[in-house]
Amino acid sequence: MHAVIQIGGSQYKVAEGEIVRTTRLKDAPGSTITLNKVLLFLNDSDIRIGQPYVPDVQITATVTKHVLGDKVHAFKFRRRKDSSTLKGHRQQETLLNITKIAV
């Protein structure tokens, strides 16, 4: 059983028991959330495509923890000026454990 969900501006393919790394959510670690923005539901021969969302499918997830993503470097180099700039950034992310896909 799989589903494609929308969280913020991103889409994720999920299944029961998976851990999904999403953009930062305001929910506290350990809390349970319900995701209603299901774009596609797939269960063997039962395929439901939303327009834009599937109305009768809900996904329950538990917020595992908040983490920082991999560091991204932005390097700017100017030739013949003997100057360069290096900046780094780590995006805040949330780990979600998909517990149940209810139809």
CNS distance restraints for C-alpha pairs under 8 A (distance, minus, plus):
assign (resid   1 and name CA) (resid  15 and name CA) 6.12 0.50 0.50
assign (resid   1 and name CA) (resid  16 and name CA) 7.41 0.50 0.50
assign (resid   1 and name CA) (resid  41 and name CA) 7.75 0.50 0.50
assign (resid   1 and name CA) (resid  42 and name CA) 5.79 0.50 0.50
assign (resid   1 and name CA) (resid  43 and name CA) 4.56 0.50 0.50
assign (resid   1 and name CA) (resid  44 and name CA) 7.19 0.50 0.50
assign (resid   1 and name CA) (resid 101 and name CA) 7.95 0.50 0.50
assign (resid   2 and name CA) (resid  13 and name CA) 6.97 0.50 0.50
assign (resid   2 and name CA) (resid  14 and name CA) 5.74 0.50 0.50
assign (resid   2 and name CA) (resid  15 and name CA) 4.73 0.50 0.50
assign (resid   2 and name CA) (resid  16 and name CA) 7.67 0.50 0.50
assign (resid   2 and name CA) (resid  41 and name CA) 6.14 0.50 0.50
assign (resid   2 and name CA) (resid  42 and name CA) 5.18 0.50 0.50
assign (resid   2 and name CA) (resid  43 and name CA) 6.53 0.50 0.50
assign (resid   3 and name CA) (resid  13 and name CA) 5.74 0.50 0.50
assign (resid   3 and name CA) (resid  14 and name CA) 5.44 0.50 0.50
assign (resid   3 and name CA) (resid  15 and name CA) 6.50 0.50 0.50
assign (resid   3 and name CA) (resid  38 and name CA) 6.89 0.50 0.50
assign (resid   3 and name CA) (resid  39 and name CA) 7.43 0.50 0.50
assign (resid   3 and name CA) (resid  40 and name CA) 5.40 0.50 0.50
assign (resid   3 and name CA) (resid  41 and name CA) 4.49 0.50 0.50
assign (resid   3 and name CA) (resid  42 and name CA) 6.00 0.50 0.50
assign (resid   4 and name CA) (resid  11 and name CA) 6.60 0.50 0.50
assign (resid   4 and name CA) (resid  12 and name CA) 5.50 0.50 0.50
assign (resid   4 and name CA) (resid  13 and name CA) 4.43 0.50 0.50
assign (resid   4 and name CA) (resid  14 and name CA) 6.21 0.50 0.50
assign (resid   4 and name CA) (resid  38 and name CA) 5.97 0.50 0.50
assign (resid   4 and name CA) (resid  39 and name CA) 5.44 0.50 0.50
assign (resid   4 and name CA) (resid  40 and name CA) 5.01 0.50 0.50
assign (resid   4 and name CA) (resid  41 and name CA) 6.68 0.50 0.50
assign (resid   5 and name CA) (resid  11 and name CA) 5.55 0.50 0.50
assign (resid   5 and name CA) (resid  12 and name CA) 5.42 0.50 0.50
assign (resid   5 and name CA) (resid  13 and name CA) 6.55 0.50 0.50
assign (resid   5 and name CA) (resid  14 and name CA) 7.42 0.50 0.50
assign (resid   5 and name CA) (resid  35 and name CA) 7.72 0.50 0.50
assign (resid   5 and name CA) (resid  37 and name CA) 5.74 0.50 0.50
assign (resid   5 and name CA) (resid  38 and name CA) 4.47 0.50 0.50
assign (resid   5 and name CA) (resid  39 and name CA) 5.55 0.50 0.50
assign (resid   5 and name CA) (resid  40 and name CA) 7.22 0.50 0.50
assign (resid   6 and name CA) (resid  10 and name CA) 5.71 0.50 0.50
assign (resid   6 and name CA) (resid  11 and name CA) 4.50 0.50 0.50
assign (resid   6 and name CA) (resid  12 and name CA) 6.47 0.50 0.50
assign (resid   6 and name CA) (resid  37 and name CA) 5.54 0.50 0.50
assign (resid   6 and name CA) (resid  38 and name CA) 6.51 0.50 0.50
assign (resid   6 and name CA) (resid  39 and name CA) 7.05 0.50 0.50
assign (resid   7 and name CA) (resid  11 and name CA) 6.38 0.50 0.50
assign (resid   7 and name CA) (resid  12 and name CA) 7.76 0.50 0.50
assign (resid   7 and name CA) (resid  22 and name CA) 7.55 0.50 0.50
assign (resid   7 and name CA) (resid  37 and name CA) 7.52 0.50 0.50
assign (resid   8 and name CA) (resid  23 and name CA) 7.66 0.50 0.50
assign (resid  12 and name CA) (resid  20 and name CA) 7.96 0.50 0.50
assign (resid  14 and name CA) (resid  18 and name CA) 6.69 0.50 0.50
assign (resid  14 and name CA) (resid  20 and name CA) 7.46 0.50 0.50
assign (resid  14 and name CA) (resid  98 and name CA) 7.40 0.50 0.50
assign (resid  15 and name CA) (resid  98 and name CA) 6.88 0.50 0.50
assign (resid  15 and name CA) (resid 101 and name CA) 7.72 0.50 0.50
assign (resid  16 and name CA) (resid  98 and name CA) 5.33 0.50 0.50
assign (resid  16 and name CA) (resid  99 and name CA) 5.59 0.50 0.50
assign (resid  16 and name CA) (resid 100 and name CA) 5.75 0.50 0.50
assign (resid  16 and name CA) (resid 101 and name CA) 6.60 0.50 0.50
assign (resid  17 and name CA) (resid  97 and name CA) 6.50 0.50 0.50
assign (resid  17 and name CA) (resid  98 and name CA) 5.38 0.50 0.50
assign (resid  17 and name CA) (resid  99 and name CA) 5.74 0.50 0.50
assign (resid  17 and name CA) (resid 100 and name CA) 7.91 0.50 0.50
assign (resid  18 and name CA) (resid  97 and name CA) 5.86 0.50 0.50
assign (resid  18 and name CA) (resid  98 and name CA) 5.56 0.50 0.50
assign (resid  18 and name CA) (resid  99 and name CA) 7.98 0.50 0.50
assign (resid  19 and name CA) (resid  95 and name CA) 6.47 0.50 0.50
assign (resid  19 and name CA) (resid  96 and name CA) 5.44 0.50 0.50
assign (resid  19 and name CA) (resid  97 and name CA) 4.46 0.50 0.50
assign (resid  19 and name CA) (resid  98 and name CA) 6.32 0.50 0.50
assign (resid  20 and name CA) (resid  95 and name CA) 5.67 0.50 0.50
assign (resid  20 and name CA) (resid  96 and name CA) 5.10 0.50 0.50
assign (resid  20 and name CA) (resid  97 and name CA) 6.43 0.50 0.50
assign (resid  20 and name CA) (resid  98 and name CA) 7.55 0.50 0.50
assign (resid  21 and name CA) (resid  93 and name CA) 6.53 0.50 0.50
assign (resid  21 and name CA) (resid  94 and name CA) 5.78 0.50 0.50
assign (resid  21 and name CA) (resid  95 and name CA) 4.69 0.50 0.50
assign (resid  21 and name CA) (resid  96 and name CA) 6.43 0.50 0.50
assign (resid  22 and name CA) (resid  93 and name CA) 5.63 0.50 0.50
assign (resid  22 and name CA) (resid  94 and name CA) 5.33 0.50 0.50
assign (resid  22 and name CA) (resid  95 and name CA) 6.39 0.50 0.50
assign (resid  22 and name CA) (resid  96 and name CA) 7.41 0.50 0.50
assign (resid  23 and name CA) (resid  92 and name CA) 6.63 0.50 0.50
assign (resid  23 and name CA) (resid  93 and name CA) 4.60 0.50 0.50
assign (resid  23 and name CA) (resid  94 and name CA) 5.93 0.50 0.50
assign (resid  24 and name CA) (resid  66 and name CA) 7.24 0.50 0.50
assign (resid  24 and name CA) (resid  92 and name CA) 5.51 0.50 0.50
assign (resid  24 and name CA) (resid  93 and name CA) 4.37 0.50 0.50
assign (resid  24 and name CA) (resid  94 and name CA) 4.99 0.50 0.50
assign (resid  25 and name CA) (resid  93 and name CA) 7.64 0.50 0.50
assign (resid  25 and name CA) (resid  94 and name CA) 6.30 0.50 0.50
assign (resid  27 and name CA) (resid  31 and name CA) 6.71 0.50 0.50
assign (resid  27 and name CA) (resid  63 and name CA) 7.19 0.50 0.50
assign (resid  28 and name CA) (resid  63 and name CA) 6.95 0.50 0.50
assign (resid  28 and name CA) (resid  65 and name CA) 7.96 0.50 0.50
assign (resid  29 and name CA) (resid  62 and name CA) 7.88 0.50 0.50
assign (resid  29 and name CA) (resid  63 and name CA) 4.99 0.50 0.50
assign (resid  29 and name CA) (resid  64 and name CA) 5.42 0.50 0.50
assign (resid  29 and name CA) (resid  65 and name CA) 5.05 0.50 0.50
assign (resid  29 and name CA) (resid  66 and name CA) 7.18 0.50 0.50
assign (resid  30 and name CA) (resid  62 and name CA) 6.25 0.50 0.50
assign (resid  30 and name CA) (resid  63 and name CA) 5.36 0.50 0.50
assign (resid  30 and name CA) (resid  64 and name CA) 5.90 0.50 0.50
assign (resid  30 and name CA) (resid  65 and name CA) 7.58 0.50 0.50
assign (resid  31 and name CA) (resid  62 and name CA) 5.79 0.50 0.50
assign (resid  31 and name CA) (resid  63 and name CA) 5.64 0.50 0.50
assign (resid  32 and name CA) (resid  60 and name CA) 7.00 0.50 0.50
assign (resid  32 and name CA) (resid  61 and name CA) 5.74 0.50 0.50
assign (resid  32 and name CA) (resid  62 and name CA) 4.44 0.50 0.50
assign (resid  32 and name CA) (resid  63 and name CA) 6.37 0.50 0.50
assign (resid  33 and name CA) (resid  60 and name CA) 5.90 0.50 0.50
assign (resid  33 and name CA) (resid  61 and name CA) 5.41 0.50 0.50
assign (resid  33 and name CA) (resid  62 and name CA) 6.20 0.50 0.50
assign (resid  33 and name CA) (resid  63 and name CA) 7.50 0.50 0.50
assign (resid  34 and name CA) (resid  58 and name CA) 6.71 0.50 0.50
assign (resid  34 and name CA) (resid  59 and name CA) 5.69 0.50 0.50
assign (resid  34 and name CA) (resid  60 and name CA) 4.64 0.50 0.50
assign (resid  34 and name CA) (resid  61 and name CA) 6.34 0.50 0.50
assign (resid  35 and name CA) (resid  58 and name CA) 6.03 0.50 0.50
assign (resid  35 and name CA) (resid  59 and name CA) 5.09 0.50 0.50
assign (resid  35 and name CA) (resid  60 and name CA) 6.30 0.50 0.50
assign (resid  35 and name CA) (resid  61 and name CA) 7.52 0.50 0.50
assign (resid  36 and name CA) (resid  55 and name CA) 7.97 0.50 0.50
assign (resid  36 and name CA) (resid  57 and name CA) 7.14 0.50 0.50
assign (resid  36 and name CA) (resid  58 and name CA) 5.27 0.50 0.50
assign (resid  36 and name CA) (resid  59 and name CA) 6.66 0.50 0.50
assign (resid  37 and name CA) (resid  53 and name CA) 5.83 0.50 0.50
assign (resid  37 and name CA) (resid  54 and name CA) 7.50 0.50 0.50
assign (resid  38 and name CA) (resid  50 and name CA) 7.23 0.50 0.50
assign (resid  38 and name CA) (resid  53 and name CA) 5.35 0.50 0.50
assign (resid  38 and name CA) (resid  54 and name CA) 5.59 0.50 0.50
assign (resid  38 and name CA) (resid  55 and name CA) 7.95 0.50 0.50
assign (resid  38 and name CA) (resid  57 and name CA) 6.85 0.50 0.50
assign (resid  38 and name CA) (resid  58 and name CA) 7.30 0.50 0.50
assign (resid  39 and name CA) (resid  49 and name CA) 6.29 0.50 0.50
assign (resid  39 and name CA) (resid  50 and name CA) 5.08 0.50 0.50
assign (resid  39 and name CA) (resid  51 and name CA) 7.69 0.50 0.50
assign (resid  39 and name CA) (resid  52 and name CA) 6.39 0.50 0.50
assign (resid  39 and name CA) (resid  53 and name CA) 4.86 0.50 0.50
assign (resid  39 and name CA) (resid  54 and name CA) 6.02 0.50 0.50
assign (resid  40 and name CA) (resid  47 and name CA) 7.56 0.50 0.50
assign (resid  40 and name CA) (resid  48 and name CA) 5.80 0.50 0.50
assign (resid  40 and name CA) (resid  49 and name CA) 4.71 0.50 0.50
assign (resid  40 and name CA) (resid  50 and name CA) 5.97 0.50 0.50
assign (resid  40 and name CA) (resid  53 and name CA) 7.58 0.50 0.50
assign (resid  40 and name CA) (resid  54 and name CA) 6.82 0.50 0.50
assign (resid  41 and name CA) (resid  46 and name CA) 7.81 0.50 0.50
assign (resid  41 and name CA) (resid  47 and name CA) 5.78 0.50 0.50
assign (resid  41 and name CA) (resid  48 and name CA) 5.07 0.50 0.50
assign (resid  41 and name CA) (resid  49 and name CA) 6.55 0.50 0.50
assign (resid  41 and name CA) (resid  54 and name CA) 7.63 0.50 0.50
assign (resid  41 and name CA) (resid  57 and name CA) 7.70 0.50 0.50
assign (resid  42 and name CA) (resid  46 and name CA) 5.92 0.50 0.50
assign (resid  42 and name CA) (resid  47 and name CA) 4.68 0.50 0.50
assign (resid  42 and name CA) (resid  48 and name CA) 6.56 0.50 0.50
assign (resid  43 and name CA) (resid  47 and name CA) 6.40 0.50 0.50
assign (resid  48 and name CA) (resid  54 and name CA) 6.95 0.50 0.50
assign (resid  49 and name CA) (resid  53 and name CA) 7.49 0.50 0.50
assign (resid  49 and name CA) (resid  54 and name CA) 6.43 0.50 0.50
assign (resid  50 and name CA) (resid  54 and name CA) 4.20 0.50 0.50
assign (resid  50 and name CA) (resid  55 and name CA) 7.53 0.50 0.50
assign (resid  56 and name CA) (resid 103 and name CA) 6.06 0.50 0.50
assign (resid  57 and name CA) (resid 101 and name CA) 7.23 0.50 0.50
assign (resid  57 and name CA) (resid 102 and name CA) 5.74 0.50 0.50
assign (resid  57 and name CA) (resid 103 and name CA) 4.65 0.50 0.50
assign (resid  58 and name CA) (resid 101 and name CA) 6.08 0.50 0.50
assign (resid  58 and name CA) (resid 102 and name CA) 5.31 0.50 0.50
assign (resid  58 and name CA) (resid 103 and name CA) 6.67 0.50 0.50
assign (resid  59 and name CA) (resid  98 and name CA) 7.39 0.50 0.50
assign (resid  59 and name CA) (resid  99 and name CA) 7.78 0.50 0.50
assign (resid  59 and name CA) (resid 100 and name CA) 5.79 0.50 0.50
assign (resid  59 and name CA) (resid 101 and name CA) 4.58 0.50 0.50
assign (resid  59 and name CA) (resid 102 and name CA) 6.15 0.50 0.50
assign (resid  60 and name CA) (resid  98 and name CA) 6.27 0.50 0.50
assign (resid  60 and name CA) (resid  99 and name CA) 5.71 0.50 0.50
assign (resid  60 and name CA) (resid 100 and name CA) 5.10 0.50 0.50
assign (resid  60 and name CA) (resid 101 and name CA) 6.45 0.50 0.50
assign (resid  60 and name CA) (resid 102 and name CA) 7.91 0.50 0.50
assign (resid  61 and name CA) (resid  96 and name CA) 6.11 0.50 0.50
assign (resid  61 and name CA) (resid  97 and name CA) 5.42 0.50 0.50
assign (resid  61 and name CA) (resid  98 and name CA) 4.39 0.50 0.50
assign (resid  61 and name CA) (resid  99 and name CA) 5.25 0.50 0.50
assign (resid  61 and name CA) (resid 100 and name CA) 6.98 0.50 0.50
assign (resid  62 and name CA) (resid  96 and name CA) 5.66 0.50 0.50
assign (resid  62 and name CA) (resid  97 and name CA) 5.17 0.50 0.50
assign (resid  62 and name CA) (resid  98 and name CA) 6.58 0.50 0.50
assign (resid  62 and name CA) (resid  99 and name CA) 6.91 0.50 0.50
assign (resid  63 and name CA) (resid  94 and name CA) 7.20 0.50 0.50
assign (resid  63 and name CA) (resid  95 and name CA) 6.16 0.50 0.50
assign (resid  63 and name CA) (resid  96 and name CA) 4.77 0.50 0.50
assign (resid  63 and name CA) (resid  97 and name CA) 6.46 0.50 0.50
assign (resid  64 and name CA) (resid  94 and name CA) 7.51 0.50 0.50
assign (resid  64 and name CA) (resid  95 and name CA) 5.37 0.50 0.50
assign (resid  64 and name CA) (resid  96 and name CA) 5.60 0.50 0.50
assign (resid  64 and name CA) (resid  97 and name CA) 6.42 0.50 0.50
assign (resid  65 and name CA) (resid  94 and name CA) 5.98 0.50 0.50
assign (resid  65 and name CA) (resid  95 and name CA) 5.53 0.50 0.50
assign (resid  65 and name CA) (resid  96 and name CA) 7.69 0.50 0.50
assign (resid  66 and name CA) (resid  92 and name CA) 7.28 0.50 0.50
assign (resid  66 and name CA) (resid  93 and name CA) 5.84 0.50 0.50
assign (resid  66 and name CA) (resid  94 and name CA) 4.48 0.50 0.50
assign (resid  66 and name CA) (resid  95 and name CA) 6.29 0.50 0.50
assign (resid  67 and name CA) (resid  92 and name CA) 6.10 0.50 0.50
assign (resid  67 and name CA) (resid  93 and name CA) 5.30 0.50 0.50
assign (resid  67 and name CA) (resid  94 and name CA) 6.04 0.50 0.50
assign (resid  67 and name CA) (resid  95 and name CA) 7.42 0.50 0.50
assign (resid  68 and name CA) (resid  90 and name CA) 5.92 0.50 0.50
assign (resid  68 and name CA) (resid  91 and name CA) 5.72 0.50 0.50
assign (resid  68 and name CA) (resid  92 and name CA) 4.70 0.50 0.50
assign (resid  68 and name CA) (resid  93 and name CA) 5.71 0.50 0.50
assign (resid  69 and name CA) (resid  90 and name CA) 5.44 0.50 0.50
assign (resid  69 and name CA) (resid  91 and name CA) 5.18 0.50 0.50
assign (resid  69 and name CA) (resid  92 and name CA) 6.18 0.50 0.50
assign (resid  69 and name CA) (resid  93 and name CA) 6.30 0.50 0.50
assign (resid  70 and name CA) (resid  90 and name CA) 5.95 0.50 0.50
assign (resid  70 and name CA) (resid  91 and name CA) 7.42 0.50 0.50
assign (resid  71 and name CA) (resid  88 and name CA) 6.40 0.50 0.50
assign (resid  71 and name CA) (resid  89 and name CA) 5.56 0.50 0.50
assign (resid  71 and name CA) (resid  90 and name CA) 4.75 0.50 0.50
assign (resid  71 and name CA) (resid  91 and name CA) 7.73 0.50 0.50
assign (resid  72 and name CA) (resid  88 and name CA) 5.59 0.50 0.50
assign (resid  72 and name CA) (resid  89 and name CA) 5.30 0.50 0.50
assign (resid  72 and name CA) (resid  90 and name CA) 6.39 0.50 0.50
assign (resid  73 and name CA) (resid  86 and name CA) 6.91 0.50 0.50
assign (resid  73 and name CA) (resid  87 and name CA) 5.81 0.50 0.50
assign (resid  73 and name CA) (resid  88 and name CA) 4.54 0.50 0.50
assign (resid  73 and name CA) (resid  89 and name CA) 6.64 0.50 0.50
assign (resid  74 and name CA) (resid  86 and name CA) 5.81 0.50 0.50
assign (resid  74 and name CA) (resid  87 and name CA) 5.19 0.50 0.50
assign (resid  74 and name CA) (resid  88 and name CA) 6.19 0.50 0.50
assign (resid  75 and name CA) (resid  84 and name CA) 7.36 0.50 0.50
assign (resid  75 and name CA) (resid  85 and name CA) 5.73 0.50 0.50
assign (resid  75 and name CA) (resid  86 and name CA) 4.56 0.50 0.50
assign (resid  75 and name CA) (resid  87 and name CA) 6.50 0.50 0.50
assign (resid  76 and name CA) (resid  84 and name CA) 5.59 0.50 0.50
assign (resid  76 and name CA) (resid  85 and name CA) 5.09 0.50 0.50
assign (resid  76 and name CA) (resid  86 and name CA) 6.49 0.50 0.50
assign (resid  77 and name CA) (resid  83 and name CA) 6.59 0.50 0.50
assign (resid  77 and name CA) (resid  84 and name CA) 4.51 0.50 0.50
assign (resid  77 and name CA) (resid  85 and name CA) 6.58 0.50 0.50
assign (resid  78 and name CA) (resid  82 and name CA) 7.04 0.50 0.50
assign (resid  78 and name CA) (resid  83 and name CA) 6.00 0.50 0.50
assign (resid  78 and name CA) (resid  84 and name CA) 6.18 0.50 0.50
assign (resid  79 and name CA) (resid  83 and name CA) 7.67 0.50 0.50
